């Protein structure tokens, strides 16, 4: 027998937490349906918050795993980051040597007697 997914189970429990108080309020107390619906929604919210913590967390974990499961871990790109940092650290040294040579060339072009 197949197991019912956690999201379906949680949804059914949430609906029951709303429908049961709604039916009780409408048929036993005789309240107007819209007033009974508001009160049933508040009761359902409280019941869900207090008693359905485990199913809610299970659904949240499954959604997170489905959303982020196929992404690589953040540690996979450490080598490329290290290479980029090494290249940026070496670049100022090379550019400063190149800049000094360019300045020297400009000075000789401006003042050929030197």
C-alpha positions as CSV (number, residue, x, y, z in Angstrom):
1,X,0.0,0.0,0.0
2,X,1.3,3.4,-0.9
3,X,2.0,6.0,1.8
4,X,0.0,9.2,1.6
5,X,2.3,12.2,1.0
6,X,2.8,14.5,3.9
7,X,1.3,17.5,2.1
8,X,-1.9,15.7,1.3
9,X,-2.2,14.5,4.9
10,X,-1.5,18.0,6.3
11,X,-4.1,19.5,4.0
12,X,-6.8,17.0,5.0
13,X,-6.1,17.6,8.7
14,X,-6.3,21.4,8.2
15,X,-9.6,21.0,6.3
16,X,-11.0,18.9,9.1
17,X,-9.8,21.4,11.7
18,X,-12.0,24.0,9.8
19,X,-15.0,21.9,8.7
20,X,-15.8,20.1,11.9
21,X,-16.1,23.3,14.0
22,X,-18.0,25.0,11.1
23,X,-20.6,22.2,11.0
24,X,-20.9,22.2,14.8
25,X,-21.4,25.9,14.9
26,X,-23.9,26.0,12.1
27,X,-26.1,23.1,13.2
28,X,-25.8,23.1,17.0
29,X,-25.7,26.8,17.7
30,X,-27.7,28.2,14.8
31,X,-25.3,31.0,14.1
32,X,-25.3,32.8,10.8
33,X,-23.1,30.8,8.3
34,X,-20.7,33.7,7.7
35,X,-20.2,34.2,11.5
36,X,-19.8,30.5,12.0
37,X,-17.2,30.5,9.1
38,X,-15.1,33.2,10.8
39,X,-15.2,31.5,14.2
40,X,-14.4,28.1,12.6
41,X,-11.5,29.7,10.7
42,X,-10.1,31.0,14.0
43,X,-10.6,27.7,15.7
44,X,-9.0,25.8,12.8
45,X,-6.0,28.1,12.8
46,X,-5.5,27.6,16.6
47,X,-5.9,23.8,16.3
48,X,-3.6,23.6,13.4
49,X,-0.9,25.8,15.1
50,X,-1.1,23.8,18.4
51,X,-1.6,20.2,17.3
52,X,-0.3,19.9,13.7
53,X,3.3,21.0,14.3
54,X,4.9,17.8,13.2
55,X,3.0,17.4,9.9
56,X,3.6,21.1,9.2
57,X,7.4,20.7,9.7
58,X,7.4,17.6,7.6
59,X,5.7,19.4,4.7
60,X,8.1,22.3,5.1
61,X,11.2,20.0,5.0
62,X,9.9,18.2,1.9
63,X,9.2,21.4,0.1
64,X,12.7,22.7,1.0
65,X,14.3,19.5,-0.2
66,X,12.3,19.6,-3.4
67,X,13.2,23.2,-4.0
68,X,16.9,23.1,-3.1
69,X,17.7,19.4,-3.6
70,X,19.2,19.7,-7.1
71,X,21.4,22.7,-6.4
72,X,25.1,22.1,-5.7
73,X,26.3,22.7,-2.2
74,X,28.0,26.0,-1.6
75,X,31.4,24.4,-1.0
76,X,31.6,23.1,-4.6
77,X,33.0,26.4,-5.9
78,X,35.8,26.9,-3.4
79,X,38.5,26.0,-5.9
80,X,37.3,28.5,-8.4
81,X,37.0,31.2,-5.7
82,X,40.6,30.5,-4.6
83,X,41.8,30.7,-8.2
84,X,40.0,34.0,-8.7
85,X,41.5,35.4,-5.5
86,X,45.0,34.2,-6.5
87,X,44.6,35.8,-9.9
88,X,43.4,39.1,-8.4
89,X,46.3,39.1,-5.9
90,X,48.8,38.6,-8.8
91,X,47.2,41.1,-11.1
92,X,48.2,44.3,-9.1
93,X,51.8,43.3,-9.1
94,X,51.8,42.8,-12.9
95,X,49.8,45.9,-13.6
96,X,52.1,48.0,-11.4
97,X,55.2,46.8,-13.3
98,X,53.5,47.5,-16.6
99,X,52.4,50.9,-15.4
100,X,56.0,51.8,-14.4
101,X,57.2,50.8,-17.9
102,X,54.5,52.8,-19.6
103,X,55.4,55.9,-17.5
104,X,59.0,55.4,-18.4
105,X,58.1,55.2,-22.1
106,X,56.0,58.3,-22.0
107,X,58.8,60.3,-20.3
108,X,61.3,59.2,-23.0
109,X,58.8,60.2,-25.7
110,X,58.2,63.6,-24.2
111,X,61.9,64.3,-23.5
112,X,64.1,62.4,-25.9
113,X,67.3,64.0,-24.4
114,X,67.1,61.9,-21.2
